[in-house]
Amino acid sequence: MKVVVTGYTDDGKLHISPPQRHMLQEAVLVWPNGPVSIVVERRHATRSVQANAYYWGVVVKALSDYTGSTPDEMHDILKMKFLPKDVCIAAPNGEVIGEFVIGGSTARLTTLEFYDYVEQIRGWSFEQLDVDIPPPDAEWREHALEERRQLALSAPADDAA
């Protein structure tokens, strides 16, 4: 059983609201004794409705129109090309029966990752297909670039000594 609670950090301390803490404690009470895993990860904003509309209404549409593919087919093609994910099927004895490359999930991308994904598609479509996809709205682009700047500022400095 998996239990997910949310909280926030402040001055290096993790804060979990009383209702969230209660939910976690109630879940653990019914578990049998044994090892558990605790994962704490930073939450990131996912793409906005505006970014999603641009992706489907401009990017995917332009490439679907050009290739004759349906929007869903084009979305799958783009995921396989720019978000490849290796998977395999194995027999019960562990022998690999088949290996495949599928497209990863765009829904799990952060705002910045989604922006980079779209920019890769735009560059590829212009260079390889001669399809010039208009850039995203300036506000969305600026938001993604600001997120990149913030990540750069919060990254630990490399010790080059």
Phi and psi in degrees as a GROMACS rama.xvg file:
@    title "Ramachandran Plot"
@    xaxis  label "Phi"
@    yaxis  label "Psi"
@TYPE xy
-114.413  133.936  LYS-2
-120.986  129.439  VAL-3
-118.252  126.91  VAL-4
-123.5  156.461  VAL-5
-117.072  159.274  THR-6
-164.246  -158.353  GLY-7
-152.193  162.921  TYR-8
-111.011  147.524  THR-9
-148.973  119.992  ASP-10
52.3172  41.9772  ASP-11
78.0401  8.08537  GLY-12
-113.884  140.182  LYS-13
-87.9455  128.73  LEU-14
-117.619  127.735  HIS-15
-124.093  130.06  ILE-16
-63.7158  153.582  SER-17
-54.2644  -43.2627  PRO-18
-63.141  -38.631  PRO-19
-66.6567  -42.3613  GLN-20
-63.0449  -42.1312  ARG-21
-61.5771  -43.2149  HIS-22
-60.4578  -42.7442  MET-23
-64.5097  -45.8871  LEU-24
-63.1467  -41.0117  GLN-25
-64.0512  -39.3158  GLU-26
-65.65  -44.2875  ALA-27
-67.976  -29.1501  VAL-28
-58.3142  -32.1583  LEU-29
-94.8735  -2.71231  VAL-30
-77.8914  146.552  TRP-31
-70.4044  157.422  PRO-32
-61.1111  141.206  ASN-33
154.006  -178.423  GLY-34
-72.1331  151.322  PRO-35
-135.443  163.817  VAL-36
-114.362  138.778  SER-37
-121.273  123.242  ILE-38
-121.511  127.677  VAL-39
-119.366  124.319  VAL-40
-134.463  151.569  GLU-41
-76.3479  132.175  ARG-42
-82.1358  139.145  ARG-43
-123.4  148.946  HIS-44
-67.8358  139.362  ALA-45
-95.0513  176.458  THR-46
-60.0406  150.629  ARG-47
-82.8759  168.408  SER-48
-59.3925  -39.0735  VAL-49
-62.2113  -45.7826  GLN-50
-65.285  -39.4122  ALA-51
-64.2384  -42.0647  ASN-52
-64.0281  -40.3398  ALA-53
-63.4717  -46.1805  TYR-54
-58.8203  -52.352  TYR-55
-75.7601  -40.9194  TRP-56
-81.8667  -22.2644  GLY-57
-115.806  -60.183  VAL-58
-66.2718  -60.2497  VAL-59
-64.4634  -40.3554  VAL-60
-61.8406  -45.7468  LYS-61
-59.9685  -42.9399  ALA-62
-75.3581  -33.6218  LEU-63
-65.119  -44.3252  SER-64
-61.2493  -41.0507  ASP-65
-68.7428  -41.945  TYR-66
-93.1532  -19.8047  THR-67
85.8163  2.21693  GLY-68
-76.4235  157.632  SER-69
-74.1234  160.425  THR-70
-56.9331  -41.1362  PRO-71
-65.3941  -40.3652  ASP-72
-63.1082  -43.2434  GLU-73
-65.066  -40.3404  MET-74
-58.6698  -45.4598  HIS-75
-63.1372  -41.635  ASP-76
-61.7366  -46.2137  ILE-77
-63.2159  -40.3931  LEU-78
-63.9297  -40.8274  LYS-79
-66.2258  -37.2136  MET-80
-76.0229  -43.2105  LYS-81
-106.508  -13.4829  PHE-82
-132.629  53.371  LEU-83
-64.5606  141.269  PRO-84
-133.226  119.503  LYS-85
-81.6141  131.124  ASP-86
-134.696  158.081  VAL-87
-141.515  159.768  CYS-88
-113.13  130.37  ILE-89
-123.483  147.757  ALA-90
-72.7507  164.883  ALA-91
-55.4813  -26.5496  PRO-92
-83.7253  0.692055  ASN-93
95.1503  -7.59626  GLY-94
-67.6887  129.27  GLU-95
-74.2867  123.804  VAL-96
-93.4768  -37.6982  ILE-97
-155.888  147.347  GLY-98
-122.55  139.425  GLU-99
-139.908  158.823  PHE-100
-117.429  122.56  VAL-101
-119.252  170.304  ILE-102
-83.5814  138.487  GLY-103
-72.4018  178.304  GLY-104
-88.805  128.382  SER-105
-80.3633  -22.885  THR-106
-66.0618  -24.2923  ALA-107
-90.398  -2.67259  ARG-108
-75.1978  143.06  LEU-109
-71.5942  172.038  THR-110
-55.7154  -46.207  THR-111
-67.1949  -43.7582  LEU-112
-61.6425  -39.7321  GLU-113
-66.9484  -40.4895  PHE-114
-60.273  -46.5764  TYR-115
-62.6107  -39.8644  ASP-116
-57.463  -49.1268  TYR-117
-64.1046  -40.7408  VAL-118
-65.3717  -36.8561  GLU-119
-62.5576  -42.8344  GLN-120
-62.9841  -45.2383  ILE-121
-60.6238  -44.4927  ARG-122
-62.9622  -45.9487  GLY-123
-62.8586  -44.7141  TRP-124
-64.5096  -35.052  SER-125
-72.7385  -45.9787  PHE-126
-73.3917  -40.2214  GLU-127
-95.2943  -32.1618  GLN-128
-113.151  -8.45562  LEU-129
61.0982  32.8623  ASP-130
-106.039  115.333  VAL-131
-95.0985  101.892  ASP-132
-85.5884  126.236  ILE-133
-59.3295  148.107  PRO-134
-67.7088  160.55  PRO-135
-68.2658  167.25  PRO-136
-52.0204  138.353  ASP-137
-57.6487  -36.1971  ALA-138
-65.5717  -43.9289  GLU-139
-64.8977  -44.1862  TRP-140
-60.2971  -44.6131  ARG-141
-64.4598  -38.0793  GLU-142
-61.1031  -44.6031  HIS-143
-65.8285  -41.3908  ALA-144
-67.0806  -36.1937  LEU-145
-64.6661  -38.902  GLU-146
-62.2915  -39.9415  GLU-147
-62.3715  -43.1468  ARG-148
-62.2522  -42.9608  ARG-149
-63.4638  -40.7953  GLN-150
-64.6975  -38.8463  LEU-151
-65.3973  -38.2333  ALA-152
-69.3419  -32.5898  LEU-153
-89.5897  -8.36564  SER-154
-71.0712  141.437  ALA-155
-65.4035  141.863  PRO-156
-71.4083  141.093  ALA-157
-75.7301  134.824  ASP-158
-86.8996  103.723  ASP-159
-93.64  15.7591  ALA-160
